[in-house]
Amino acid sequence: MATTKSNSVLNSASNPHSTGWIIQVWASLVISIGGTLVGITYAPINAWVRGYLAMGVMFSVGSAISVTKTTRDIHEAQQFTSRIDAAKLERLLASHDPYKM
């Protein structure tokens, strides 16, 4: 019975975001990068300045992705460690007999 409950908890926690939220996140990313690149393209500046700004946008996006992945990995590692600790405690409590001397 306990494994069924823990499996359902893990499955429900595997995708905590709704489809609408995921679509909104991707749409905002595409619109913001696209709008910035269109602005850079039509700005009255030299080509080398356009290239510099476009390169800066791309590095900013890459850095944002790296930060979010690192933050997620740290969070998942902490969750995994806390689940291991909880399982160890559960096993210890299950094996403990207060009447045994």
Buried (B, 14 or more C-beta within 10 A) or exposed (E): EEEEEEEEEEEEEEEEEEEEEEEEEEEEEEEEBEEBBEEBEEEEEEEEEBEEBBEEBEEEBEEEEEEEEEEEEEEEEEEEEEEEEEEEEEEEEEEEEEEEE
